[in-house]
Amino acid sequence: MPNATVIGAGLAGCEAAWQLATRGVHVVLIEMKPHSYTPAHHSEGFAELVCSNSLRSNQLTNAVGLLKEEMRQLGSLIMRAADATQVPAGGALAVDREKFSAYITKAVSEHPNITIERREVVDFPDAPVIIATGPLTSDALAEKIASLPGLQTLNFYDAAAPIVSGESLDMTKVFRQGRYGRGDDYLNCPMNKDEYDAFYNAILTAEKADVHGFDGTQVFEGCMPIEVMAARGEMVMAFGPMKPVGLTDPRTGREPYAVVQLRAENEAGTMYNLVGFQTRLKWGEQKRVFSMIPGLENAEFLRYGVMHRNTFLHSPGFLDANYQVISRPGVYFAGQMTGVEGYVESASSGMVAGISLARQLLGMEPVDFTNLTAIGALAHHVAGCTTDFQPMNANFGLIAPYEKRIRNKQERYGHIAARALNVIEALRSNPLACDFD
Ligand SMILES: Cc1cc2nc3c(=O)[nH]c(=O)nc-3n(C[C@H](O)[C@H](O)[C@H](O)COP(=O)(O)OP(=O)(O)OC[C@H]3O[C@@H](n4cnc5c(N)ncnc54)[C@H](O)[C@@H]3O)c2cc1C
């Protein structure tokens, strides 16, 4: 039986190990927890979600929804765990983070082809290997990676949102409702104009925590800290995470001026996160300012928001479209460190790397998911981006345009999704091209 090593049991590493193991490769999966933790990880389990418990849209007309469906069809462990541990979140797929991690930890630990080692890797490993140590890779290994010839590493900053306890919310002010009457998965804290203005001013003047090297600008646009948003203009929050559209406060019968939405962290509804409120305000300031939100006056903060520096590789020209180092056959990278952004995107790169390394070890031809699929388009972008390389979410702009001109965007995306799923199906059913079952 061929052997391979996977380093890091996060979203990408667990998916990669699973793909290798299910193809008959013996995997040693090395994880440094619980001996050592990155600043964002806190639990012993694998595939720990460091911030939001949402894996974002589950709709096929959204690129990350399409990516999820492709991964389901390709036998993704991460998607199976997410579907099994989901909590209500409207059109999004959110999970109970503890059950999600426990599901994956159990599946990986019990697989007969996977051996777990709990230790920190400090030296650059030999092939065949998949390095999936994440955006907060421990210092010793990060230094070894950064010194690889021909490689440049880049940084940006990512922040997490606070979590409050369900029983500490004032339900005489908070109302349960989904936007446009779709379900009732969110709790909404309504604000009138005076409350919004006072809140906006408090955020602007609140003290921020010092984050080494952060100059206030190097953030990922899709996950912008709330105070950075506020600094961009008075109405930026109100048109962003605090937008009230599609919500009616049952106490006034009107749309509020702004809302803060809370999403359940677990099935029992004992914990809620503040949606879109990733932040680097000092912890005392978070308590003071976020307690101004109607319904959160006496909120118990179970976890405060924090900001961390993310490191990623300048992958174009360094990795191929299977996430393999071009100059080092058998050495792959996977996850957020390759320049993909997000939980599902990280897992998808682990999937491609795992399938590709397995095929290489089994003497099979490489597989190309092509830029007709979301999973392939992301991998091709990482390998071949020719402009300023920045962390990238799944999006329809990466996928090859639809052959026929269709004006309606949703309809066009529907066709692109159907075409992508046909490509995946064709790959699955062609035994020479793939070994997906
Ligand atoms: C603060 C923060 C907030 C984020 N918020 C979100 C969000 O809300 N939504 C979203 O979609 N994405 C978010 N991201 C981005 C990204 O999706 C996550 O970082 C995701 O966890 C990346 O998956 P991964 O598998 O690449 O790395 P990770 O999930 O970080 O897994 C890496 C694993 O490798 C281990 N490890 C590290 N170094 C070593 C070593 N030397 N030896 C052995 N093991 C090692 C770590 O302990 C960890 O278990 C956030 C990132 C950060 C840093």
The ligand as an SDF file (V2000), in Angstrom:
LIG
                    3D

 53 58  0  0  0  0  0  0  0  0999 V2000
   -9.1770   34.7500   12.6190 C   0  0  0  0  0  0  0  0  0  0  0  0
   -9.7050   34.0540   11.4060 C   0  0  0  0  0  0  0  0  0  0  0  0
  -11.0660   34.0920   11.1300 C   0  0  0  0  0  0  0  0  0  0  0  0
  -11.5700   33.4420    9.9970 C   0  0  0  0  0  0  0  0  0  0  0  0
  -12.9120   33.4660    9.7850 N   0  0  0  0  0  0  0  0  0  0  0  0
  -13.4410   32.7750    8.7550 C   0  0  0  0  0  0  0  0  0  0  0  0
  -14.8620   32.7230    8.5830 C   0  0  0  0  0  0  0  0  0  0  0  0
  -15.6170   33.2500    9.3780 O   0  0  0  0  0  0  0  0  0  0  0  0
  -15.3580   32.0420    7.5200 N   0  0  0  0  0  0  0  0  0  0  0  0
  -14.5510   31.4150    6.6330 C   0  0  0  0  0  0  0  0  0  0  0  0
  -15.0650   30.7970    5.6820 O   0  0  0  0  0  0  0  0  0  0  0  0
  -13.1910   31.4630    6.7690 N   0  0  0  0  0  0  0  0  0  0  0  0
  -12.6290   32.1280    7.7940 C   0  0  0  0  0  0  0  0  0  0  0  0
  -11.2600   32.1740    7.9610 N   0  0  0  0  0  0  0  0  0  0  0  0
  -10.3980   31.6840    6.8840 C   0  0  0  0  0  0  0  0  0  0  0  0
  -10.2170   30.1800    6.6850 C   0  0  0  0  0  0  0  0  0  0  0  0
  -11.3310   29.6400    6.0630 O   0  0  0  0  0  0  0  0  0  0  0  0
   -9.8950   29.3930    7.9080 C   0  0  0  0  0  0  0  0  0  0  0  0
   -8.6610   29.8830    8.3550 O   0  0  0  0  0  0  0  0  0  0  0  0
   -9.8100   27.8760    7.6620 C   0  0  0  0  0  0  0  0  0  0  0  0
   -9.7690   27.2590    8.9140 O   0  0  0  0  0  0  0  0  0  0  0  0
   -8.6490   27.4390    6.8160 C   0  0  0  0  0  0  0  0  0  0  0  0
   -8.5880   26.0350    6.7250 O   0  0  0  0  0  0  0  0  0  0  0  0
   -7.1870   25.2720    6.6280 P   0  0  0  0  0  0  0  0  0  0  0  0
   -7.4700   23.8250    6.6130 O   0  0  0  0  0  0  0  0  0  0  0  0
   -6.3810   25.8400    5.5360 O   0  0  0  0  0  0  0  0  0  0  0  0
   -6.4110   25.6630    7.9790 O   0  0  0  0  0  0  0  0  0  0  0  0
   -6.8110   25.3860    9.5090 P   0  0  0  0  0  0  0  0  0  0  0  0
   -8.2470   25.1030    9.6200 O   0  0  0  0  0  0  0  0  0  0  0  0
   -6.2350   26.5440   10.2500 O   0  0  0  0  0  0  0  0  0  0  0  0
   -6.0210   24.0580    9.8710 O   0  0  0  0  0  0  0  0  0  0  0  0
   -4.6220   24.0240   10.0120 C   0  0  0  0  0  0  0  0  0  0  0  0
   -4.2760   22.9830   11.0750 C   0  0  0  0  0  0  0  0  0  0  0  0
   -2.8550   22.7980   11.0460 O   0  0  0  0  0  0  0  0  0  0  0  0
   -2.3610   22.7510   12.3840 C   0  0  0  0  0  0  0  0  0  0  0  0
   -0.9360   23.1620   12.3570 N   0  0  0  0  0  0  0  0  0  0  0  0
   -0.4420   24.3990   12.1400 C   0  0  0  0  0  0  0  0  0  0  0  0
    0.9300   24.3490   12.1110 N   0  0  0  0  0  0  0  0  0  0  0  0
    1.2730   23.0390   12.3150 C   0  0  0  0  0  0  0  0  0  0  0  0
    2.5250   22.3530   12.3920 C   0  0  0  0  0  0  0  0  0  0  0  0
    3.7050   22.9770   12.2240 N   0  0  0  0  0  0  0  0  0  0  0  0
    2.5180   21.0150   12.6240 N   0  0  0  0  0  0  0  0  0  0  0  0
    1.3240   20.3270   12.7940 C   0  0  0  0  0  0  0  0  0  0  0  0
    0.1200   20.9500   12.7340 N   0  0  0  0  0  0  0  0  0  0  0  0
    0.0980   22.2820   12.4810 C   0  0  0  0  0  0  0  0  0  0  0  0
   -3.2800   23.6830   13.1440 C   0  0  0  0  0  0  0  0  0  0  0  0
   -3.2870   23.3830   14.5250 O   0  0  0  0  0  0  0  0  0  0  0  0
   -4.6520   23.4240   12.4800 C   0  0  0  0  0  0  0  0  0  0  0  0
   -5.3580   22.4100   13.1120 O   0  0  0  0  0  0  0  0  0  0  0  0
  -10.7090   32.7710    9.1010 C   0  0  0  0  0  0  0  0  0  0  0  0
   -9.3410   32.7210    9.3790 C   0  0  0  0  0  0  0  0  0  0  0  0
   -8.8420   33.3490   10.5310 C   0  0  0  0  0  0  0  0  0  0  0  0
   -7.3760   33.2400   10.8300 C   0  0  0  0  0  0  0  0  0  0  0  0
  1  2  1  0
  2  3  1  0
  2 52  2  0
  3  4  2  0
  4  5  1  0
  4 50  1  0
  5  6  2  0
  6  7  1  0
  6 13  1  0
  7  8  2  0
  7  9  1  0
  9 10  1  0
 10 11  2  0
 10 12  1  0
 12 13  2  0
 13 14  1  0
 14 15  1  0
 14 50  1  0
 15 16  1  0
 16 17  1  0
 16 18  1  0
 18 19  1  0
 18 20  1  0
 20 21  1  0
 20 22  1  0
 22 23  1  0
 23 24  1  0
 24 25  2  0
 24 26  1  0
 24 27  1  0
 27 28  1  0
 28 29  2  0
 28 30  1  0
 28 31  1  0
 31 32  1  0
 32 33  1  0
 33 34  1  0
 33 48  1  0
 34 35  1  0
 35 36  1  0
 35 46  1  0
 36 37  1  0
 36 45  1  0
 37 38  2  0
 38 39  1  0
 39 40  1  0
 39 45  2  0
 40 41  1  0
 40 42  2  0
 42 43  1  0
 43 44  2  0
 44 45  1  0
 46 47  1  0
 46 48  1  0
 48 49  1  0
 50 51  2  0
 51 52  1  0
 52 53  1  0
M  END
$$$$
